[in-house]
């Protein structure tokens, strides 16, 4: 009886060790699988935040800058100030205690920047895609602003899609979340369109338009000193080399006189 009991104990102990070993192997396998998955996710994330240009996100970034500058025009002549003084110091001048803080112009305030950014991404619902320039995806307004003429040529090229507009809005929100301080600094420093685009859209990693602006290729021109965004030359005009800011008329060819 004692031998049988000892045998049963040994069998149970063996089963326990086997179960433990199986469990350990399963845990190791799960850990290795998790590590590999994390590596793949990290690799994918790294490739998405590289210095390469993303045509659609780049187009959204340019559209954002255009919307920001349009909103800023509404308050460019403002003479309002913000009184940021909040307390008194022990220093007395002319019988009055000096206050802590300062008065700043509204035009250079963070409040102005925040108000501009509030409805910015909703405006992306008013845009369509213009893919007329190879290698670029430009956005154009499908609903014109009340105080601006419609660009008929670009409007006729636009592809307007509700799903695309939702994607534009999402990309805009992602850009704002990651670059809010850049937007605030650009507004405070009164950047023009080129300076704001360079600050918001171009950079080493994670910037939508890549590291730096590309020159417009032969047959096209760019209003930013011959750089992107580019436009194809109109019929009857040409650009013989990259990086031109305008196209020139094609030479007139005289008919050949036959004797």
BALOBA-1460 file (C-alpha; in Angstrom, 3 decimals):
// residues 259
<rec num="1" residu="x" x="0.000" y="0.000" z="0.000"/>
<rec num="2" residu="x" x="2.814" y="2.353" z="0.916"/>
<rec num="3" residu="x" x="4.568" y="1.582" z="-2.402"/>
<rec num="4" residu="x" x="1.410" y="2.339" z="-4.401"/>
<rec num="5" residu="x" x="0.946" y="5.590" z="-2.530"/>
<rec num="6" residu="x" x="4.566" y="6.564" z="-3.200"/>
<rec num="7" residu="x" x="4.114" y="5.697" z="-6.884"/>
<rec num="8" residu="x" x="1.019" y="7.832" z="-7.151"/>
<rec num="9" residu="x" x="2.868" y="10.725" z="-5.478"/>
<rec num="10" residu="x" x="5.760" y="10.429" z="-7.931"/>
<rec num="11" residu="x" x="3.366" y="10.351" z="-10.897"/>
<rec num="12" residu="x" x="1.527" y="13.424" z="-9.624"/>
<rec num="13" residu="x" x="4.827" y="15.203" z="-9.039"/>
<rec num="14" residu="x" x="5.952" y="14.309" z="-12.559"/>
<rec num="15" residu="x" x="2.728" y="15.632" z="-14.058"/>
<rec num="16" residu="x" x="3.124" y="18.858" z="-12.092"/>
<rec num="17" residu="x" x="6.677" y="19.342" z="-13.371"/>
<rec num="18" residu="x" x="5.521" y="18.626" z="-16.933"/>
<rec num="19" residu="x" x="2.649" y="21.114" z="-16.658"/>
<rec num="20" residu="x" x="5.029" y="23.703" z="-15.224"/>
<rec num="21" residu="x" x="7.478" y="23.143" z="-18.080"/>
<rec num="22" residu="x" x="4.700" y="23.464" z="-20.677"/>
<rec num="23" residu="x" x="3.519" y="26.670" z="-19.007"/>
<rec num="24" residu="x" x="7.046" y="28.116" z="-19.026"/>
<rec num="25" residu="x" x="7.480" y="27.288" z="-22.726"/>
<rec num="26" residu="x" x="4.146" y="28.964" z="-23.488"/>
<rec num="27" residu="x" x="5.166" y="32.082" z="-21.538"/>
<rec num="28" residu="x" x="8.527" y="32.290" z="-23.315"/>
<rec num="29" residu="x" x="6.794" y="31.908" z="-26.681"/>
<rec num="30" residu="x" x="4.298" y="34.636" z="-25.793"/>
<rec num="31" residu="x" x="7.098" y="36.981" z="-24.717"/>
<rec num="32" residu="x" x="9.047" y="36.368" z="-27.919"/>
<rec num="33" residu="x" x="5.909" y="36.949" z="-29.993"/>
<rec num="34" residu="x" x="5.259" y="40.196" z="-28.134"/>
<rec num="35" residu="x" x="8.812" y="41.383" z="-28.713"/>
<rec num="36" residu="x" x="8.596" y="40.647" z="-32.431"/>
<rec num="37" residu="x" x="5.247" y="42.420" z="-32.675"/>
<rec num="38" residu="x" x="6.685" y="45.431" z="-30.871"/>
<rec num="39" residu="x" x="9.668" y="45.484" z="-33.231"/>
<rec num="40" residu="x" x="7.383" y="45.400" z="-36.258"/>
<rec num="41" residu="x" x="5.189" y="48.154" z="-34.796"/>
<rec num="42" residu="x" x="8.244" y="50.280" z="-33.986"/>
<rec num="43" residu="x" x="9.647" y="49.739" z="-37.477"/>
<rec num="44" residu="x" x="6.342" y="50.721" z="-39.030"/>
<rec num="45" residu="x" x="6.075" y="53.774" z="-36.782"/>
<rec num="46" residu="x" x="9.639" y="54.823" z="-37.576"/>
<rec num="47" residu="x" x="9.059" y="54.593" z="-41.302"/>
<rec num="48" residu="x" x="5.948" y="56.773" z="-40.942"/>
<rec num="49" residu="x" x="7.871" y="59.457" z="-39.063"/>
<rec num="50" residu="x" x="10.851" y="59.569" z="-41.411"/>
<rec num="51" residu="x" x="11.912" y="62.583" z="-43.370"/>
<rec num="52" residu="x" x="10.009" y="61.461" z="-46.480"/>
<rec num="53" residu="x" x="7.184" y="63.535" z="-47.864"/>
<rec num="54" residu="x" x="3.563" y="62.384" z="-47.600"/>
<rec num="55" residu="x" x="1.766" y="64.019" z="-50.530"/>
<rec num="56" residu="x" x="-1.718" y="64.201" z="-48.979"/>
<rec num="57" residu="x" x="-0.558" y="65.334" z="-45.536"/>
<rec num="58" residu="x" x="1.705" y="67.870" z="-47.228"/>
<rec num="59" residu="x" x="-1.271" y="69.239" z="-49.151"/>
<rec num="60" residu="x" x="-3.253" y="69.464" z="-45.912"/>
<rec num="61" residu="x" x="-0.384" y="71.349" z="-44.254"/>
<rec num="62" residu="x" x="-0.260" y="73.948" z="-47.040"/>
<rec num="63" residu="x" x="-4.052" y="74.351" z="-46.827"/>
<rec num="64" residu="x" x="-3.795" y="74.840" z="-43.055"/>
<rec num="65" residu="x" x="-1.275" y="77.646" z="-43.504"/>
<rec num="66" residu="x" x="-3.550" y="79.320" z="-46.032"/>
<rec num="67" residu="x" x="-6.488" y="79.116" z="-43.615"/>
<rec num="68" residu="x" x="-4.398" y="80.450" z="-40.719"/>
<rec num="69" residu="x" x="-3.219" y="83.462" z="-42.711"/>
<rec num="70" residu="x" x="-6.767" y="84.158" z="-43.923"/>
<rec num="71" residu="x" x="-8.066" y="84.204" z="-40.336"/>
<rec num="72" residu="x" x="-5.175" y="86.411" z="-39.199"/>
<rec num="73" residu="x" x="-6.097" y="89.031" z="-41.796"/>
<rec num="74" residu="x" x="-9.353" y="89.627" z="-39.942"/>
<rec num="75" residu="x" x="-7.490" y="90.986" z="-36.927"/>
<rec num="76" residu="x" x="-4.293" y="92.321" z="-38.525"/>
<rec num="77" residu="x" x="-5.283" y="95.918" z="-37.805"/>
<rec num="78" residu="x" x="-6.316" y="95.261" z="-34.223"/>
<rec num="79" residu="x" x="-4.956" y="97.706" z="-31.647"/>
<rec num="80" residu="x" x="-6.346" y="95.773" z="-28.687"/>
<rec num="81" residu="x" x="-4.101" y="94.808" z="-25.800"/>
<rec num="82" residu="x" x="-4.230" y="92.168" z="-23.085"/>
<rec num="83" residu="x" x="-3.504" y="93.276" z="-19.544"/>
<rec num="84" residu="x" x="-1.495" y="90.412" z="-18.052"/>
<rec num="85" residu="x" x="-0.693" y="92.258" z="-14.823"/>
<rec num="86" residu="x" x="-1.896" y="90.277" z="-11.839"/>
<rec num="87" residu="x" x="-0.386" y="91.688" z="-8.645"/>
<rec num="88" residu="x" x="1.674" y="94.383" z="-6.949"/>
<rec num="89" residu="x" x="5.353" y="94.561" z="-6.099"/>
<rec num="90" residu="x" x="6.968" y="96.283" z="-3.134"/>
<rec num="91" residu="x" x="8.450" y="98.849" z="-5.523"/>
<rec num="92" residu="x" x="6.717" y="102.224" z="-5.332"/>
<rec num="93" residu="x" x="6.946" y="104.832" z="-8.080"/>
<rec num="94" residu="x" x="5.159" y="108.202" z="-8.081"/>
<rec num="95" residu="x" x="3.256" y="107.121" z="-5.020"/>
<rec num="96" residu="x" x="1.935" y="103.959" z="-6.705"/>
<rec num="97" residu="x" x="3.034" y="100.341" z="-6.339"/>
<rec num="98" residu="x" x="4.409" y="98.748" z="-9.466"/>
<rec num="99" residu="x" x="2.271" y="95.923" z="-10.831"/>
<rec num="100" residu="x" x="3.586" y="92.456" z="-11.730"/>
<rec num="101" residu="x" x="3.249" y="91.359" z="-15.352"/>
<rec num="102" residu="x" x="2.860" y="93.334" z="-18.534"/>
<rec num="103" residu="x" x="0.426" y="94.532" z="-21.183"/>
<rec num="104" residu="x" x="0.862" y="92.762" z="-24.538"/>
<rec num="105" residu="x" x="-0.634" y="93.448" z="-27.984"/>
<rec num="106" residu="x" x="-3.459" y="91.089" z="-28.912"/>
<rec num="107" residu="x" x="-1.812" y="90.514" z="-32.316"/>
<rec num="108" residu="x" x="1.193" y="88.867" z="-30.612"/>
<rec num="109" residu="x" x="-0.749" y="87.053" z="-27.913"/>
<rec num="110" residu="x" x="-1.249" y="83.328" z="-27.460"/>
<rec num="111" residu="x" x="-4.986" y="84.013" z="-27.176"/>
<rec num="112" residu="x" x="-5.100" y="85.112" z="-30.823"/>
<rec num="113" residu="x" x="-3.305" y="81.918" z="-31.883"/>
<rec num="114" residu="x" x="-5.712" y="79.718" z="-29.926"/>
<rec num="115" residu="x" x="-8.752" y="81.470" z="-31.402"/>
<rec num="116" residu="x" x="-7.375" y="80.952" z="-34.932"/>
<rec num="117" residu="x" x="-6.712" y="77.246" z="-34.305"/>
<rec num="118" residu="x" x="-10.139" y="76.537" z="-32.787"/>
<rec num="119" residu="x" x="-12.061" y="76.180" z="-36.040"/>
<rec num="120" residu="x" x="-9.113" y="75.530" z="-38.315"/>
<rec num="121" residu="x" x="-9.529" y="71.806" z="-38.987"/>
<rec num="122" residu="x" x="-13.270" y="72.100" z="-39.631"/>
<rec num="123" residu="x" x="-12.366" y="74.147" z="-42.711"/>
<rec num="124" residu="x" x="-10.788" y="71.048" z="-44.270"/>
<rec num="125" residu="x" x="-14.347" y="69.932" z="-45.106"/>
<rec num="126" residu="x" x="-14.357" y="72.702" z="-47.717"/>
<rec num="127" residu="x" x="-11.463" y="71.226" z="-49.684"/>
<rec num="128" residu="x" x="-11.040" y="68.885" z="-52.612"/>
<rec num="129" residu="x" x="-8.004" y="67.187" z="-54.122"/>
<rec num="130" residu="x" x="-6.075" y="68.590" z="-57.078"/>
<rec num="131" residu="x" x="-3.680" y="65.968" z="-58.481"/>
<rec num="132" residu="x" x="-2.840" y="67.771" z="-61.717"/>
<rec num="133" residu="x" x="0.825" y="68.141" z="-60.725"/>
<rec num="134" residu="x" x="2.663" y="64.769" z="-60.786"/>
<rec num="135" residu="x" x="4.168" y="63.928" z="-57.407"/>
<rec num="136" residu="x" x="2.039" y="66.442" z="-55.509"/>
<rec num="137" residu="x" x="-1.429" y="66.393" z="-53.979"/>
<rec num="138" residu="x" x="-2.683" y="69.929" z="-53.598"/>
<rec num="139" residu="x" x="-5.870" y="70.907" z="-51.868"/>
<rec num="140" residu="x" x="-8.204" y="73.537" z="-53.255"/>
<rec num="141" residu="x" x="-11.340" y="75.020" z="-51.790"/>
<rec num="142" residu="x" x="-14.541" y="73.534" z="-53.140"/>
<rec num="143" residu="x" x="-16.487" y="76.304" z="-51.373"/>
<rec num="144" residu="x" x="-15.002" y="79.693" z="-52.123"/>
<rec num="145" residu="x" x="-14.659" y="82.345" z="-49.466"/>
<rec num="146" residu="x" x="-17.199" y="85.181" z="-49.714"/>
<rec num="147" residu="x" x="-14.553" y="87.877" z="-50.217"/>
<rec num="148" residu="x" x="-12.338" y="86.015" z="-52.700"/>
<rec num="149" residu="x" x="-12.812" y="85.110" z="-56.372"/>
<rec num="150" residu="x" x="-13.042" y="81.454" z="-57.324"/>
<rec num="151" residu="x" x="-10.046" y="79.868" z="-59.044"/>
<rec num="152" residu="x" x="-12.115" y="78.353" z="-61.867"/>
<rec num="153" residu="x" x="-9.252" y="76.377" z="-63.405"/>
<rec num="154" residu="x" x="-8.368" y="74.675" z="-60.141"/>
<rec num="155" residu="x" x="-12.019" y="74.173" z="-59.177"/>
<rec num="156" residu="x" x="-12.601" y="72.249" z="-62.405"/>
<rec num="157" residu="x" x="-9.681" y="69.963" z="-61.518"/>
<rec num="158" residu="x" x="-10.837" y="69.210" z="-57.974"/>
<rec num="159" residu="x" x="-11.927" y="65.775" z="-56.849"/>
<rec num="160" residu="x" x="-14.447" y="66.321" z="-54.050"/>
<rec num="161" residu="x" x="-15.087" y="63.346" z="-51.780"/>
<rec num="162" residu="x" x="-16.669" y="63.254" z="-48.327"/>
<rec num="163" residu="x" x="-14.351" y="60.522" z="-47.042"/>
<rec num="164" residu="x" x="-11.317" y="62.474" z="-48.251"/>
<rec num="165" residu="x" x="-12.547" y="65.590" z="-46.450"/>
<rec num="166" residu="x" x="-12.872" y="63.647" z="-43.181"/>
<rec num="167" residu="x" x="-9.336" y="62.392" z="-43.709"/>
<rec num="168" residu="x" x="-8.102" y="65.958" z="-44.323"/>
<rec num="169" residu="x" x="-9.735" y="67.042" z="-41.058"/>
<rec num="170" residu="x" x="-8.112" y="64.174" z="-39.157"/>
<rec num="171" residu="x" x="-4.664" y="64.917" z="-40.608"/>
<rec num="172" residu="x" x="-5.118" y="68.579" z="-39.679"/>
<rec num="173" residu="x" x="-5.923" y="67.653" z="-36.071"/>
<rec num="174" residu="x" x="-2.853" y="65.405" z="-35.920"/>
<rec num="175" residu="x" x="-0.630" y="68.190" z="-37.222"/>
<rec num="176" residu="x" x="-2.039" y="70.725" z="-34.768"/>
<rec num="177" residu="x" x="-1.620" y="68.322" z="-31.835"/>
<rec num="178" residu="x" x="2.039" y="67.813" z="-32.682"/>
<rec num="179" residu="x" x="2.932" y="71.376" z="-33.671"/>
<rec num="180" residu="x" x="0.762" y="73.726" z="-31.633"/>
<rec num="181" residu="x" x="3.807" y="75.569" z="-30.267"/>
<rec num="182" residu="x" x="5.137" y="76.078" z="-33.809"/>
<rec num="183" residu="x" x="1.840" y="77.632" z="-34.905"/>
<rec num="184" residu="x" x="1.797" y="79.939" z="-31.864"/>
<rec num="185" residu="x" x="5.394" y="81.026" z="-32.517"/>
<rec num="186" residu="x" x="4.714" y="81.666" z="-36.222"/>
<rec num="187" residu="x" x="1.698" y="83.847" z="-35.432"/>
<rec num="188" residu="x" x="3.578" y="85.709" z="-32.703"/>
<rec num="189" residu="x" x="6.521" y="86.359" z="-35.057"/>
<rec num="190" residu="x" x="4.183" y="87.454" z="-37.908"/>
<rec num="191" residu="x" x="5.504" y="84.880" z="-40.377"/>
<rec num="192" residu="x" x="4.479" y="85.153" z="-44.016"/>
<rec num="193" residu="x" x="3.204" y="82.123" z="-45.975"/>
<rec num="194" residu="x" x="6.648" y="80.786" z="-46.920"/>
<rec num="195" residu="x" x="8.048" y="81.162" z="-43.405"/>
<rec num="196" residu="x" x="5.004" y="79.509" z="-41.827"/>
<rec num="197" residu="x" x="5.038" y="76.632" z="-44.334"/>
<rec num="198" residu="x" x="8.746" y="76.082" z="-43.707"/>
<rec num="199" residu="x" x="8.180" y="76.006" z="-39.941"/>
<rec num="200" residu="x" x="5.048" y="73.837" z="-39.919"/>
<rec num="201" residu="x" x="5.412" y="71.533" z="-42.924"/>
<rec num="202" residu="x" x="9.144" y="70.841" z="-43.354"/>
<rec num="203" residu="x" x="11.606" y="69.173" z="-40.990"/>
<rec num="204" residu="x" x="13.821" y="66.178" z="-40.334"/>
<rec num="205" residu="x" x="11.350" y="63.645" z="-38.882"/>
<rec num="206" residu="x" x="7.578" y="63.459" z="-38.866"/>
<rec num="207" residu="x" x="7.034" y="66.577" z="-40.953"/>
<rec num="208" residu="x" x="4.515" y="65.959" z="-43.773"/>
<rec num="209" residu="x" x="6.406" y="67.592" z="-46.646"/>
<rec num="210" residu="x" x="9.827" y="66.079" z="-45.967"/>
<rec num="211" residu="x" x="13.079" y="67.703" z="-44.956"/>
<rec num="212" residu="x" x="13.043" y="70.642" z="-47.385"/>
<rec num="213" residu="x" x="11.243" y="72.008" z="-50.427"/>
<rec num="214" residu="x" x="11.771" y="70.355" z="-53.799"/>
<rec num="215" residu="x" x="12.490" y="72.442" z="-56.872"/>
<rec num="216" residu="x" x="9.669" y="72.480" z="-59.398"/>
<rec num="217" residu="x" x="10.635" y="70.199" z="-62.305"/>
<rec num="218" residu="x" x="11.067" y="71.139" z="-65.963"/>
<rec num="219" residu="x" x="7.732" y="72.157" z="-67.483"/>
<rec num="220" residu="x" x="6.387" y="73.635" z="-64.255"/>
<rec num="221" residu="x" x="6.852" y="76.660" z="-61.994"/>
<rec num="222" residu="x" x="6.491" y="77.513" z="-58.315"/>
<rec num="223" residu="x" x="5.466" y="80.769" z="-56.677"/>
<rec num="224" residu="x" x="7.739" y="80.061" z="-53.694"/>
<rec num="225" residu="x" x="10.992" y="80.932" z="-55.482"/>
<rec num="226" residu="x" x="10.619" y="78.049" z="-57.895"/>
<rec num="227" residu="x" x="9.837" y="75.454" z="-55.229"/>
<rec num="228" residu="x" x="6.769" y="73.401" z="-54.319"/>
<rec num="229" residu="x" x="3.821" y="73.651" z="-54.518"/>
<rec num="230" residu="x" x="4.204" y="73.653" z="-58.302"/>
<rec num="231" residu="x" x="1.960" y="74.323" z="-61.298"/>
<rec num="232" residu="x" x="2.278" y="72.940" z="-64.812"/>
<rec num="233" residu="x" x="3.060" y="75.528" z="-67.464"/>
<rec num="234" residu="x" x="0.036" y="76.622" z="-69.466"/>
<rec num="235" residu="x" x="-0.265" y="75.708" z="-73.114"/>
<rec num="236" residu="x" x="2.034" y="77.875" z="-75.218"/>
<rec num="237" residu="x" x="4.515" y="78.430" z="-72.378"/>
<rec num="238" residu="x" x="7.447" y="76.404" z="-71.028"/>
<rec num="239" residu="x" x="10.050" y="76.156" z="-68.255"/>
<rec num="240" residu="x" x="13.330" y="74.837" z="-69.620"/>
<rec num="241" residu="x" x="14.957" y="74.011" z="-66.258"/>
<rec num="242" residu="x" x="13.971" y="73.133" z="-62.692"/>
<rec num="243" residu="x" x="13.323" y="75.749" z="-60.031"/>
<rec num="244" residu="x" x="11.732" y="78.498" z="-62.112"/>
<rec num="245" residu="x" x="9.158" y="80.865" z="-60.632"/>
<rec num="246" residu="x" x="7.357" y="81.456" z="-63.929"/>
<rec num="247" residu="x" x="6.970" y="79.989" z="-67.389"/>
<rec num="248" residu="x" x="7.872" y="81.910" z="-70.553"/>
<rec num="249" residu="x" x="6.163" y="82.011" z="-73.919"/>
<rec num="250" residu="x" x="7.229" y="79.446" z="-76.481"/>
<rec num="251" residu="x" x="9.266" y="80.971" z="-79.327"/>
<rec num="252" residu="x" x="7.434" y="81.759" z="-82.528"/>
<rec num="253" residu="x" x="8.592" y="79.533" z="-85.378"/>
<rec num="254" residu="x" x="8.602" y="81.255" z="-88.765"/>
<rec num="255" residu="x" x="7.251" y="79.192" z="-91.652"/>
<rec num="256" residu="x" x="9.888" y="77.821" z="-94.003"/>
<rec num="257" residu="x" x="9.922" y="79.546" z="-97.358"/>
<rec num="258" residu="x" x="10.101" y="77.079" z="-100.248"/>
<rec num="259" residu="x" x="11.648" y="78.448" z="-103.476"/>
